[in-house]
Amino acid sequence: EVQLVESGGGLVQPGGSLRLACAASGFTFRTHYMGWVRQSPGRGLEWVANIKPDGSLGHYVDSLKGRFTISRDNAKDSAYLQMNSLRAEDTATYYCVRWGYDYAVDVWGQGTTVTVSS
Amino acid sequence: QTVVTQEPSFSVSPGGTVTLTCGLSSGSVSSSSYPSWYQQTPGQVPRTLIYTTNSRAPGVPDRFSGSIVGNKAALTITGAQADDESDYYCLVFVGGSFVFGPGTKVTVL
């Protein structure tokens, strides 16, 4: 069964950092683009970042460039999202996703919740 | 900055047909925008319905179809059922980035 399991969410103070992890199973991880999508409470979906199968290039929504970094470890079938200088508006559920179709998501994780508050 | 537009809400009768659209504040959505559609019920993980304009994801009923209508992407639900009551989001690739629309809330009653 294809599965993505996120971890690392929690409560963090404004200005703090958090690293999310996504453990993949049931497919050949190293051949797929991976990414993160977030959803603030009561709001819509927002694409955050993607990373190429070999990890050589990350692609980000403009508003998050410089604060968030996506990475992956193909040996561990895992993707990561390093989030720095967190703000209240970063409070959201963060979904790990697989880009299994051309320019579209085919697999979603269950999500991990990040709350930025003092 | 490109803004993706969707109708805020739609109401459809059981067995009826509804077409949701996905446009751009400036420009057109075409197949080169690789539009895809996602369904989300409250508290649940999004589900992929349609990718690359009109390809249905595995397990998606054929009452869901995607197309380009004029300068917008469209998702049509033909023969709506009660469990189609959800939020529907489109996603497009434009200007080198991915952008979700704000979502359309579909009510079946």
Contacts between the chains, C-beta under 8 A, distances in Angstrom:
chain1	res1	chain2	res2	distance
A	37	B	46	7.9
A	37	B	100	7.8
A	44	B	87	7.9
A	44	B	89	6.3
A	44	B	100	6.1
A	44	B	101	7.5
A	44	B	102	5.1
A	44	B	103	4.6
A	45	B	38	7.1
A	45	B	40	7.7
A	45	B	46	6.6
A	45	B	89	5.3
A	45	B	91	7.7
A	45	B	100	4.4
A	45	B	103	7.5
A	46	B	100	6.2
A	47	B	91	7.2
A	47	B	97	7.4
A	47	B	98	4.1
A	47	B	99	6.8
A	47	B	100	6.1
A	50	B	98	7.5
A	59	B	97	7.6
A	61	B	97	6.4
A	61	B	98	7.8
A	62	B	1	7.6
A	62	B	97	7.0
A	95	B	45	7.0
A	95	B	46	7.4
A	101	B	36	7.1
A	101	B	48	7.7
A	101	B	51	4.0
A	101	B	52	6.4
A	101	B	55	7.4
A	101	B	57	7.8
A	102	B	34	5.9
A	102	B	51	7.0
A	102	B	52	5.2
A	103	B	34	3.5
A	103	B	36	7.2
A	103	B	51	7.8
A	103	B	52	7.2
A	103	B	93	4.7
A	103	B	98	7.4
A	104	B	34	6.6
A	104	B	36	3.7
A	104	B	48	6.8
A	104	B	51	3.7
A	104	B	52	6.7
A	104	B	91	6.7
A	105	B	36	7.2
A	105	B	38	7.4
A	105	B	46	7.9
A	105	B	48	5.8
A	105	B	91	7.5
A	106	B	48	5.6
A	106	B	51	7.3
A	106	B	57	6.6
A	108	B	45	4.9
A	108	B	46	5.6
A	108	B	47	7.6
A	108	B	48	7.6
A	109	B	45	7.5
A	110	B	45	5.9
A	111	B	45	6.4
